[in-house]
Amino acid sequence: MPVRGCLRRSVTVPPDALRGWLLRLIFDAHGVRAVVRALLFIVLVGVTGLLVTLAIRGIIDSVPLWNQRMHALVHQARTGGAPASLIALNESAFLASLLFATWVMTWLEGRRIGDIGLKRTNCLRDLAGGFLVGLGMLSVLVGALVTLGFARLEAPTLGHTAALEYALAWLGTMLLVGCFEETAFRGYLLTVLRERYGFWPAALAVTVLFMAAHGFNMGENPTGLATVAVVSVLFCLAIRRTGALWWVIGCHAAWDWAESYLFGSADSGERSVGHLLTLRPLGNIYLSGGTDGPEGSVLCLAVLMITIAALPLLIRRRISASAPAIADA
């Protein structure tokens, strides 16, 4: 059997061999089980990410000036907030590892990378549309927090040049974050699980993984984790309508950019270096968001639920449910 396409090819296993535990674990009537392929993808991302990280660390350590600069950035992140350059470096390494793992899996299965949500059709339009919705959602949330007295918005302290530099730096960084997280959780994983088990089981699985990943963030509270779950459902529904990742990448990037730079709030418990305004939480943490940021407020859940209800108006469905990239079982 040729290597390319072997993971998706139907495999006929002799009845006697079905008694073998290992074969039953790995194969079903559709070939290699979707869960096994998903686990293989996760392992491949982890191993590749480790190798890329070690390679980057080795390169940095070999240049004294870069080594000193990296130590300074890490110290700054631990004491005064995360700098855009450090996050951008980390996300670039993660994204490179992820894209390599995605390419390997799609090549083995005989797919094109566009089949798992990275097709080029309407990519700029979807990216811009998602960005506007993400920016609008967070602006409405911050406006509600300030109006109801659960947060205080302080005036900017940056000069015009610094404000523009930080705005662009954080925009590029958050686009990397959006690309990495959405491709990691709602790219290959959502596609392969959805094809085999249907939309809602696949959406539930990636939502659990998304929540687990965010559970390690500093300052995360229970409301923030609930918000993460609802965001994941929103993004899965958006992918169902567009058949691609670009809208959710734009929405994700805009949300993080507005939190980290525009309003200067905490983002999943982390504050950034270089922000335009400063949002200070006031009062009860479940109303203000506390150290989690605006997404830790119950008001955020209300904004997200309204957005889910309005999704048919925000995104016109452009593909049929039978399209290969989004087909339900």
Secondary structure by P-SEA (a helix, b strand, c coil): cccccccccbbbbcccccccaaaaaccccccccaaaaaaaaaaaaaaaaaaaaaaaaaaaaacaaaaaaaaaaaaaaacccccaaaaaaaaaaaaaaaaaaaaaaaaaaccccccccccccaaaaaaaaaaaaaaaaaaaaaaaaaaaccbbbbbbcccaaaaaaaaaaaaaaaaaaaaaaaaacccaaaaaaaaccccaaaaaaaaaaaaaaacccccccaaaaaaaaaaaaaaaaaaaaaccaaaaaaaaaaaaaaacccccccccccccccccbbbbbccccccccccccccccaaaaaaaaaaaaaccccccccccccccccccc
